[in-house]
């Protein structure tokens, strides 16, 4: 009984059309940033290295290289602060988690591009 109540409450906070992307895709995550009383959009571009959770607790991790350092950030998929997620390119991967990219440097970080038809 309590699970049914939880599902009903969570359903109100889910996005109707969550963004569709896969592990290994290079994405642009458009975030709403509030500075004082102004709101602006900030874009975080990187490779999706992991997805976890389900329902309102669903998260995805994006990794990018900034000034030679790897930067990872986790985003809640159904957050109202995320305006949209654009897929720039799709990568060919054979794993669910791409944590091995943390140990790679330079061109070794790149993934093969998946052809879409």
N, C-alpha and C positions, 0 to 999 in steps of 0.2 A: 504494500500500500504506500509506504513512504517513497519508494522508488518512482511510482507513478506521479506523485506530487512533485518530486525533483525534476522529472522529465518535463512536466508541464511548465514549471518555472524556467528551466533552461531553454525551452523552445522559444520563449518570448525574446530571448537575447541572442539567438542565432541569426546570422545573416541569411536572407532568402536565397541569394546566389553567391556562395562562397567562391573565392578565386580558385581557378583550376591550374595547378602546376605540379610538376613532378620533382623528385629528388634529382639533382644534377642540372636543373634548369638555371639559367642566369636570369634573374628577375630584378625589376625596379619596384621597390616597396615605397609607395607614396604615403607619408605620415603627416598627420595634422599636428603642428607644433604651436602651442599657445605661449606667446611672449607678451606679458603684461595683459593688455586688452586686445592685442592683435593676434590674428591666427594666420599661419602660413603653412605651405606644404614643403616638406623636406623629403628628398629622394635618397634612399639607401639602395645601392646597386651591388649585387653579389650573387654567389652561387648558393642554391639551397642545398645544405648538407644533411639536414635531418628534419623529420616530422615526428611529432609525438602527441599523445593524448587523444581524447575524443570529446565530442560535444562542445560545450563552451570552453573547456580546458585544452582544446587543440592548439598546439604551438608549432612553429617552424623556425629553424635556425638558418641564418644567411651569413656567409663568410665572404669577405673581400680583403684585398691588400691595399693598405694606405701607407705611403712613404716607407715601403719595405717591411711593414709590420702587418701581420694578419689580425683582422678585427672581425669578431663574430657577434651577432646580435640575435636574440630570440624574440619573436613576435607572436602575440596571441592572434590566431586566425580570425576570430569573430570580434575583435576589438573595434569599437567605433572610431578610434584614432587612426585606423588604417583606412585610407580612402580607397585605394585600389592597388592591385599587384599586377604588373605587366610582365609577361614572359618575353624576354629579348631573344634568347636562343635556348635550344634544348640539348642536353648532353646525354651521351650514351653511358649508362652506368649499369653495374651488375650487383649493386649492394643497396641496402636500405639506408645505411648511414655512411657518409663519406668522411669520417673522421681522419682517414689516412691522408687527406689533403693538408692537414695541419703540419705534417712533417716535410712537405714538399716546397720547393723554392723555384721561382722563375717560370720557365716554360713547362716544367713538369706539373704545374698546377692545372694547366688547361685540360679540358675534357673534349673528346671527339664530339662533333655535332651530329645530332640525330636528324635524319632527313624526314620531313613530313610530306605526305602526299595526299 
